[in-house]
C-alpha cells in the first residue's frame, strides 16, 4: 500500500518529502541537543522560545548545505556507503555555518558551544538512519516479491569484487528477473567461503564443472569487466563439456557512466577472446591529416570502409565522401551516421571504381585531399572462380584511382592491403600485391603520397570465419574447419581502422605499413571456443568437420615477403616495410591482363608480374572452362 503510493509520486514530490523529513529532524536534533547538554527534558519558557528562534535561523542554511553536498540527488532505496559519506560531509559543512549565522543573529546568547557537536552526531544518526531504514524496508518488499516469483535460471557468478556486488544487487532488485544465483567463484583464496549480499563464494573458477553438475547450473556470468583476453580464454577452458551458457557484464566504464545497466548481460564473443586493448592514436598527426580536409573513402559500405568512415568523422573533416558500388551498404552506413550529431558534411556516392570517367567527375566536383581506398574483392575462393573480376576491381580499379589522384594532385592516397598479398597462393592475394606495386610505381616523381597498409583478418567482417561459425552453430552444425593446423591473424574492425588512419598519417611516400596483428590464432581452437561459449558439447551436441584447404588457401599467412625488412615507427603497433623497387615494365605487363587473347593463361600472367605467386596445380587447367 505505502510502496504503491510512494512509487506514484513524482521526483519533485519525493524530494519535497525528504526535505520535510530533514526540516523536522533539524528542529528535533537542535532541541534535543539543548536538552542533553543542560540535562533538562523541559526547558524554561524563555530558553525554549530562544531555541525555536534559532531553529528558524539554522533550518535554511543546513538545508542549503545538504543540497550542495548532494543529499537530495540520491535514491533512498539504493542508499550505500557513498550516500553515508555525503551525509557526513553535508552535516559537517552545515554545523560551522549554523554556528556563524547564530553568532551574527544573537551572539550565541544562552547557547552552549557544545550543542553543535551534539547536533552533528544526532543529525548523522537521524539522516543516515532514516535513509537506510527505507532501504531495508524496500529490500524486505523485494525479498518477499522474489519468493513469489519463480527464478528458473540457475547461475554462477565469476568474480567476487565490486562489479559482482553491483550485479547481485540489481538482480535481487529486479523481481522480473529469472536469474537464480547459486553462488560465486573467485580465484582469490582469501574470498573463499565469504558471503557477498547473501551468496557464498563456493570455490575457484576451476571448480565450475563440478559445481555445475552438483547444482544443475545452466549459466555463468563473468563479472570481471577488467579481465584480459588471456584471462577470459583461461576461464572459458574450464567450461568445456559443461553445457553452460557463458555471459558477461558490460564494461565498467559504461556502467559507471550510466550508458548501460550492469544487468544488460551479453554473450562472451570471439572479439572478447581475440581483441586487444584500445588503440592509442597519435592525435596530433592524425588530426593534422584529417581535420578540415575533404576525405574520400572507397568501399565505404564494407566492413573496414564503414569503420574508417566512422573513425574519420570523429576527426572533423570538412567533407566526408563515402563511395561504394552497393546501394544497400551505403544506406546502412547512412543509418549509422544518423545516430551521430556531426558538423561534417557527409555525402554518399554510388560509383564503380572500374568507371574511370565517373571517378574523374567526382574528383573534379569534390577536389579531395586524402583518399582511403578500401574497395576490393576479398574472398579467396570466390576470386579463384572469378579471377578476371578480381583483376578488374583490385588491379585496374586501383590503377584508375591512382591515375586520377595524380591528375588532381591528391595530397595522400592510402591503400588498404592484406597479408594475403605476401607470397600469394591465390588470385585475390596476387591482385592485392599488384595493387601495392601500382601505388609504389606511381610514387616515382609524384607529388601525391602513396602509402599501403597491410594487415590480416578482422573480427566479424562480412564473409569471414567467425560469422560463418556462428551461423553453423545456430543451425546445429557441423562447424566446418578446412584444416586442423590452419592459423590466422585477427584484429578488431575498430582497431584495424584506427591503425590504418595512424599509418596513413606517418607515410612519406611509397611505404608499405604492416600492422602488428598480435599472435596468430588456431582456427580449430577458435571453433571449439565458440561451441563452448554457446553452451554446447563437441561430439555430443555438435560436430567439427574438416573439409580440406580450399583453392588458393594457405595454412598460415605472412605479413612480409622474403625481401622486405621492417622498421619501427613512432607507433608501437605500426611497422614500415621497405622492399625492392618495382620493375619499370609493370605497365606493359598490366596491359597483357586486358588482352583477350591472353585470358586463357591469366594466372601465368599474374605470376609474371608477381613472381612469388604460387599457382595451385589444380587451377592451371581450370581457367579454360571459364573463358
C-alpha positions in Angstrom: 0.0 0.0 0.0 2.6 2.5 1.1 5.0 1.3 -1.6 2.4 1.9 -4.3 1.7 5.4 -3.0 5.4 6.3 -3.0 6.0 4.8 -6.5 3.3 7.0 -7.9 4.9 10.2 -6.6 7.0 12.4 -9.0 10.7 13.0 -8.4 9.9 16.6 -7.1 7.2 15.3 -4.7 9.6 12.7 -3.3 12.4 15.3 -2.8 9.8 17.5 -1.0 9.0 14.7 1.4 12.7 14.1 2.0 13.3 17.8 2.7 10.3 17.9 5.1 11.8 14.9 6.9 15.1 16.8 7.2 13.4 20.0 8.5 11.7 18.0 11.2 15.0 16.3 12.0 17.0 19.6 12.2 14.4 21.0 14.6 14.3 18.0 16.8 18.1 17.4 16.9 18.7 21.0 17.8 16.2 20.9 20.6 17.4 17.5 21.9 21.0 18.9 21.8 19.9 21.5 24.3 18.1 19.0 26.5 21.1 16.7 26.6 23.6 19.4 27.2 21.5 21.0 30.0 20.2 17.6 31.3 16.7 19.0 31.2 13.8 17.4 29.4 11.6 20.5 29.9 13.3 23.8 29.1 12.4 27.1 30.7 9.9 29.1 28.7 12.3 31.9 27.8 15.0 29.4 26.8 12.6 27.3 24.8 11.4 30.3 22.8 15.0 31.3 22.1 15.8 27.8 20.9 12.8 28.0 18.5 14.0 31.3 17.0 17.5 29.7 16.5 15.9 26.7 14.8 14.1 29.0 12.3 17.5 30.6 11.6 19.5 27.4 11.0 17.0 25.4 9.0 17.6 27.2 5.7 21.4 27.2 6.0 21.5 23.5 6.9 19.2 22.5 4.0 21.3 24.5 1.6 24.4 22.7 2.8 22.6 19.3 2.4 21.6 20.3 -1.1 25.1 21.4 -2.1 26.5 18.1 -0.9 24.0 16.1 -3.0 21.8 14.7 -0.2 18.7 15.2 -2.4 20.2 13.6 -5.6 20.5 10.0 -4.3 17.8 7.3 -4.4 16.9 6.1 -0.9 16.2 2.5 -2.0 19.9 2.3 -3.2 21.5 4.0 -0.2 25.1 3.0 0.2 28.4 3.9 1.9 28.8 6.7 -0.8 25.5 8.2 0.4 26.6 7.9 4.0 29.8 9.8 3.1 27.7 12.6 1.5 25.6 12.8 4.6 28.6 13.1 6.9 30.1 15.8 4.6 26.8 17.7 4.3 26.2 17.7 8.1 29.8 18.6 8.8 29.6 21.6 6.4 26.3 22.8 7.9 27.5 23.0 11.5 30.1 25.8 11.2 27.7 27.8 9.0 25.0 27.4 11.6 27.4 28.5 14.3 28.4 31.6 12.3 24.8 32.5 11.5 23.7 32.2 15.1 26.7 34.2 16.3 25.6 37.0 13.9 21.9 36.6 15.0 22.3 36.8 18.8 25.9 36.4 19.7 25.1 32.8 20.7 23.3 34.1 23.8 22.1 31.3 26.1 23.7 28.8 23.6 26.4 26.4 24.8 29.0 25.8 22.2 28.9 22.0 22.7 25.4 21.7 21.4 26.8 22.0 17.9 28.9 18.8 18.4 25.8 17.0 19.8 23.6 18.1 16.9 26.3 17.0 14.4 26.2 13.4 15.8 22.4 13.4 16.1 21.9 14.6 12.5 24.2 12.0 11.1 22.3 9.3 13.0 18.9 10.7 12.1 19.5 11.4 8.4 21.6 8.3 7.7 19.3 6.1 9.8 16.2 7.3 8.0 17.6 6.6 4.6 19.0 3.2 5.4 15.8 2.3 7.2 13.9 3.0 4.0 16.3 0.9 2.0 15.8 -2.0 4.5 12.0 -1.6 4.0 12.3 -1.7 0.2 14.7 -4.7 0.4 12.2 -6.6 2.6 9.5 -6.0 0.0 11.8 -7.2 -2.8 12.7 -10.3 -0.8 9.0 -11.0 -0.4 8.4 -10.4 -4.2 11.4 -12.6 -5.1 9.9 -15.5 -3.1 6.6 -15.2 -5.1 8.4 -15.0 -8.5 9.9 -18.2 -9.9 13.6 -17.8 -10.8 14.5 -20.7 -13.1 18.0 -19.9 -14.4 20.5 -21.4 -12.0 23.5 -19.2 -12.3 27.1 -18.9 -11.0 28.8 -15.6 -10.9 32.6 -15.5 -11.6 34.3 -12.8 -9.6 33.5 -11.5 -6.1 34.6 -7.9 -6.5 32.8 -4.6 -6.9 31.2 -5.5 -10.2 29.7 -8.6 -8.7 28.3 -6.6 -5.8 26.5 -4.3 -8.3 25.3 -7.2 -10.4 23.9 -9.1 -7.4 22.2 -6.0 -6.0 20.5 -5.2 -9.3 19.4 -8.9 -9.9 17.9 -9.0 -6.4 16.0 -5.7 -7.0 14.5 -6.9 -10.3 11.6 -9.1 -9.3 11.0 -10.0 -13.0 14.5 -11.5 -13.5 14.6 -15.2 -13.8 18.2 -15.5 -12.7 18.6 -17.7 -9.7 22.1 -17.0 -8.2 23.5 -20.2 -6.7 26.9 -18.7 -5.6 30.1 -17.1 -6.7 33.5 -18.3 -7.9 36.8 -16.4 -7.4 40.4 -17.4 -7.7 41.3 -15.2 -4.7 41.8 -17.8 -1.9 41.0 -15.1 0.7 37.5 -14.8 -0.6 36.6 -18.5 -0.4 33.7 -19.1 1.9 32.9 -15.4 2.3 29.3 -14.1 1.9 28.5 -11.4 -0.6 25.0 -9.9 -0.4 23.8 -13.3 0.9 25.6 -15.5 -1.6 28.6 -17.6 -0.8 31.9 -17.8 -2.7 31.9 -21.5 -3.4 35.3 -22.0 -4.9 37.7 -21.2 -7.7 36.9 -20.9 -11.4 38.4 -24.3 -12.0 35.6 -25.8 -9.8 32.9 -24.8 -12.3 32.5 -28.2 -13.9 32.0 -29.9 -10.5 29.6 -27.3 -9.2 27.6 -27.2 -12.4 26.8 -30.9 -12.0 26.0 -30.6 -8.3 23.7 -27.6 -8.7 22.4 -28.1 -12.2 23.9 -24.8 -13.4 22.7 -23.6 -16.8 24.5 -20.2 -17.0 27.7 -18.5 -15.8 28.0 -14.7 -15.7 31.6 -13.3 -15.8 31.5 -10.2 -13.5 35.1 -9.1 -14.1 35.0 -6.2 -16.6 38.8 -5.7 -16.3 39.6 -9.3 -17.4 42.1 -9.5 -20.2 41.6 -11.8 -23.3 44.1 -14.3 -21.9 42.2 -14.4 -18.6 38.9 -14.9 -20.4 40.4 -17.6 -22.5 41.7 -19.3 -19.4 38.3 -19.2 -17.8 36.5 -20.4 -20.9 38.7 -23.5 -21.0 37.1 -24.8 -17.8 33.6 -24.7 -19.3 34.2 -27.3 -22.0 31.8 -30.2 -21.6 29.5 -28.5 -19.1 26.7 -27.3 -21.4 26.8 -23.9 -19.6 26.0 -20.7 -21.5 28.6 -18.0 -20.8 27.6 -14.3 -20.4 29.5 -11.3 -19.2 28.6 -7.8 -17.9 29.2 -4.6 -19.9 32.4 -2.6 -19.5 32.7 -1.0 -16.1 33.2 2.5 -17.6 29.9 2.1 -19.5 28.2 1.0 -16.2 29.6 3.9 -14.2 28.8 6.5 -16.9 25.2 5.3 -17.0 25.3 4.2 -20.6 24.1 0.7 -19.7 22.8 -1.2 -16.7 25.0 -3.8 -15.2 22.2 -6.4 -15.7 22.4 -5.8 -19.5 24.2 -9.1 -20.0 25.7 -10.1 -23.3 27.2 -13.3 -24.6 31.0 -13.6 -24.5 32.1 -13.3 -28.1 35.2 -14.2 -30.0 36.1 -10.5 -30.0 36.4 -10.7 -26.2 38.9 -13.6 -26.6 40.9 -12.2 -29.5 40.6 -8.4 -29.1 43.3 -6.2 -27.6 43.5 -3.0 -25.6 42.1 0.1 -27.2 44.5 1.8 -29.7 46.1 5.0 -28.6 46.5 7.2 -31.6 49.0 10.0 -32.1 46.2 12.6 -32.2 48.5 15.4 -33.5 49.5 13.5 -36.6 46.0 12.1 -37.4 44.2 15.3 -36.7 46.6 17.3 -38.9 45.9 14.9 -41.8 42.1 14.7 -41.4 40.7 17.8 -39.7 39.1 20.4 -42.1 40.1 18.3 -45.2 38.0 16.7 -47.9 38.2 12.9 -47.5 37.3 10.1 -49.9 36.6 6.6 -48.7 36.1 4.0 -51.4 34.4 0.7 -50.4 32.8 2.9 -47.6 29.9 0.4 -47.2 32.2 -2.6 -46.4 33.4 -3.8 -43.0 36.7 -1.8 -43.0 35.5 1.1 -45.2 32.4 1.8 -43.0 34.5 1.8 -39.8 37.1 4.0 -41.5 34.3 6.5 -42.3 33.1 6.4 -38.7 36.5 7.0 -37.2 37.4 9.7 -39.8 34.2 11.6 -39.0 35.3 11.9 -35.3 38.3 13.8 -36.5 36.1 16.5 -38.0 37.0 16.6 -41.7 35.4 19.4 -43.8 33.7 16.8 -46.0 33.5 13.1 -46.0 32.6 11.4 -49.3 31.6 7.8 -48.8 31.9 5.9 -52.1 30.6 2.4 -52.7 29.0 0.4 -55.6 26.4 -1.1 -53.2 23.2 0.9 -52.6 22.3 -1.2 -49.6 25.8 -0.8 -47.9 25.7 3.0 -48.3 22.1 3.1 -46.9 23.2 1.1 -43.9 26.2 3.4 -43.4 23.9 6.4 -43.6 21.7 4.8 -40.9 24.7 4.5 -38.6 25.6 8.2 -39.1 22.0 9.2 -38.3 22.8 8.4 -34.7 25.8 10.8 -34.6 25.5 14.5 -34.3 28.1 15.7 -36.7 29.2 19.1 -38.1 30.8 17.3 -41.0 29.1 17.3 -44.4 28.8 13.6 -45.4 27.9 12.6 -49.0 27.0 9.1 -50.1 28.1 8.4 -53.7 27.2 5.3 -55.6 30.1 4.7 -58.0 32.2 1.9 -59.6 35.9 2.3 -59.3 36.2 0.5 -62.7 34.5 3.5 -64.3 37.4 6.0 -64.7 35.2 8.8 -66.2 32.9 8.6 -63.2 35.9 8.9 -60.8 37.1 11.9 -62.8 33.8 13.7 -62.3 33.9 13.0 -58.6 37.4 14.3 -58.2 36.6 17.4 -60.2 33.5 18.0 -58.1 34.9 17.5 -54.6 38.6 18.1 -55.0 39.6 15.6 -52.2 42.8 16.0 -50.1 43.0 12.4 -48.8 41.8 9.1 -50.2 41.4 5.8 -48.3 41.0 3.0 -50.8 39.2 0.1 -49.2 37.1 -1.0 -52.2 38.1 -4.5 -53.3 37.1 -8.1 -53.8 38.5 -10.0 -50.9 37.0 -13.5 -50.7 39.7 -16.0 -51.7 37.6 -19.0 -53.0 35.2 -16.7 -54.9 38.0 -14.9 -56.7 39.6 -18.3 -57.6 36.4 -18.9 -59.5 36.2 -15.4 -60.9 39.8 -14.3 -61.4 39.2 -11.7 -64.1 36.7 -9.8 -61.9 39.3 -9.7 -59.2 41.7 -8.2 -61.7 39.3 -5.6 -62.9 38.5 -4.3 -59.4 41.6 -4.9 -57.4 44.1 -4.1 -60.1 42.5 -1.8 -62.6 40.1 -0.2 -60.2 43.1 0.8 -58.1 45.0 1.9 -61.2 42.1 4.2 -62.2 42.1 5.8 -58.7 45.9 6.2 -58.8 45.9 7.9 -62.2 43.0 10.2 -61.3 44.7 11.0 -57.9 47.9 12.1 -59.7 45.9 14.1 -62.2 44.2 16.2 -59.5 47.4 16.2 -57.3 45.8 14.5 -54.4 47.8 15.0 -51.2 47.7 11.4 -49.8 46.5 8.1 -51.1 46.2 5.2 -48.6 45.6 1.7 -50.0 44.1 -1.0 -47.7 46.0 -4.2 -48.5 46.1 -7.6 -46.9 48.5 -10.2 -45.6 47.3 -12.5 -48.4 49.4 -10.2 -50.7 52.6 -11.8 -49.3 53.9 -14.8 -51.2 50.4 -15.3 -52.5 48.9 -18.7 -53.5 45.6 -17.2 -54.8 44.3 -14.7 -57.3 42.9 -12.3 -54.6 46.2 -12.0 -52.8 48.1 -11.6 -56.1 45.8 -8.8 -57.3 46.2 -7.0 -54.0 50.0 -7.3 -54.3 49.8 -5.8 -57.8 47.7 -3.0 -56.3 50.6 -2.3 -53.9 53.0 -2.4 -56.8 50.9 0.1 -58.8 51.0 2.5 -55.9 54.7 2.1 -55.4 55.3 2.6 -59.1 53.1 5.7 -59.1 55.1 7.3 -56.3 58.1 7.9 -58.5 58.1 11.6 -59.5 54.6 12.2 -58.0 53.5 15.0 -55.6 50.9 12.6 -54.2 52.0 10.5 -51.3 51.1 6.8 -51.9 51.0 4.5 -48.8 49.9 1.0 -48.4 48.7 -0.6 -45.1 48.8 -4.4 -44.8 47.1 -6.5 -42.2 45.3 -9.8 -41.6 41.7 -10.9 -40.8 39.3 -8.6 -39.0 36.8 -10.0 -36.5 33.3 -10.2 -37.7 33.8 -8.8 -41.2 31.4 -10.0 -43.8 32.1 -13.5 -45.1 34.8 -14.1 -42.5 35.2 -17.3 -40.5 33.5 -16.1 -37.2 30.1 -15.2 -38.7 30.2 -18.5 -40.6 30.9 -20.4 -37.4 28.1 -18.6 -35.6 25.6 -19.4 -38.3 26.7 -23.1 -38.4 26.3 -23.3 -34.6 22.8 -21.8 -34.7 21.8 -24.3 -37.3 23.1 -27.2 -35.2 26.3 -27.9 -37.1 28.5 -29.2 -38.3 31.1 -26.5 -37.8 33.5 -26.7 -40.8 37.2 -26.1 -40.5 39.4 -26.6 -43.5 42.4 -28.0 -41.7 43.2 -28.8 -38.0 46.5 -26.8 -38.2 45.4 -23.7 -40.1 46.1 -20.4 -38.3 45.2 -16.8 -39.0 45.9 -13.4 -37.6 43.0 -11.4 -36.2 42.2 -7.9 -35.1 39.0 -6.0 -34.4 37.5 -3.8 -37.0 37.8 -0.6 -35.0 41.5 -1.3 -34.2 42.2 -2.0 -37.9 40.5 1.2 -39.0 42.3 3.3 -36.3 45.7 1.9 -37.2 45.1 2.4 -40.9 44.5 6.1 -40.2 47.5 6.3 -38.0 49.7 4.6 -40.6 48.4 6.9 -43.3 49.4 9.9 -41.2 53.0 8.6 -40.9 53.7 8.0 -44.6 56.2 10.0 -46.6 55.6 8.1 -49.8 55.9 4.6 -51.2 56.0 2.8 -47.9 54.1 -0.4 -47.1 53.0 -0.3 -43.4 52.5 -3.5 -41.6 50.1 -3.6 -38.6 51.0 -5.5 -35.5 48.5 -8.4 -35.6 49.5 -9.9 -32.3 49.7 -13.7 -32.0 48.2 -16.0 -34.7 45.1 -18.0 -33.7 44.5 -21.6 -34.5 41.1 -21.8 -36.3 40.3 -25.2 -34.8 40.8 -23.8 -31.3 38.5 -20.8 -32.2 35.8 -23.2 -33.3 36.0 -25.2 -30.1 35.8 -22.0 -28.0 32.8 -20.7 -29.9 30.9 -24.0 -29.4 31.7 -23.9 -25.7 30.5 -20.3 -25.4 27.2 -21.4 -27.0 26.8 -23.9 -24.1 27.2 -26.9 -26.4 29.5 -30.0 -26.2 31.7 -31.0 -29.1 30.8 -34.5 -30.3 27.5 -34.7 -28.4 25.6 -31.6 -29.4 27.6 -30.5 -32.4 30.4 -31.8 -34.7 33.5 -30.2 -36.1 34.2 -31.4 -39.6 37.5 -30.9 -41.5 36.8 -30.1 -45.2 40.3 -29.7 -46.6 42.0 -26.5 -47.7 40.1 -24.6 -50.3 41.6 -23.5 -53.7 44.3 -20.8 -53.1 44.2 -21.2 -49.3 47.3 -21.4 -47.1 47.9 -23.0 -43.7 49.3 -19.7 -42.5 49.5 -16.1 -43.6 52.6 -13.9 -43.7 52.9 -10.1 -43.3 56.3 -9.7 -45.1 57.9 -11.1 -48.2 61.4 -12.6 -48.2 62.9 -9.3 -49.5 61.2 -7.0 -47.1 62.6 -5.6 -43.8 60.5 -3.9 -41.2 61.5 -0.8 -39.3 59.7 0.6 -36.2 57.6 3.8 -36.4 56.5 6.2 -33.7 53.5 4.0 -33.1 54.2 0.6 -31.4 51.6 -1.3 -33.5 52.7 0.1 -36.9 55.9 -1.1 -38.7 57.1 0.0 -42.1 58.4 -2.4 -44.7 60.7 -1.2 -47.5 61.3 -3.6 -50.4 63.0 -3.6 -53.8 61.9 -1.0 -56.4 59.0 -2.1 -58.6 60.1 -3.1 -62.1 59.8 -0.5 -64.8 58.0 -3.0 -67.1 54.9 -3.1 -64.8 52.8 -1.1 -67.2 53.5 -3.4 -70.1 52.7 -6.5 -68.1 49.5 -5.0 -66.9 48.3 -4.5 -70.5 48.6 -8.3 -71.0 45.9 -8.7 -68.4 43.4 -6.8 -70.6 44.4 -8.7 -73.8 41.5 -11.0 -74.6 44.0 -13.4 -76.4 45.8 -13.9 -73.1 42.8 -14.7 -70.9 43.4 -18.5 -71.1 46.7 -18.2 -69.2 45.7 -15.4 -66.9 47.4 -16.9 -63.8 50.6 -17.2 -65.7 50.5 -13.5 -66.5 49.8 -12.8 -62.8 52.9 -14.8 -62.0 55.0 -12.8 -64.4 54.0 -9.7 -62.5 54.3 -11.3 -59.1 57.0 -14.0 -59.4 56.4 -15.2 -55.8 52.8 -16.2 -56.7 52.5 -19.9 -56.4 49.8 -21.2 -58.8 47.9 -24.3 -57.4 48.3 -27.1 -59.9 44.6 -27.8 -59.7 43.8 -24.4 -61.1 46.1 -24.3 -64.1 43.8 -26.4 -66.3 40.5 -25.0 -65.0 40.8 -21.5 -66.5 39.9 -22.7 -69.9 36.4 -23.6 -68.8 35.8 -20.0 -67.5 36.8 -18.0 -70.6 
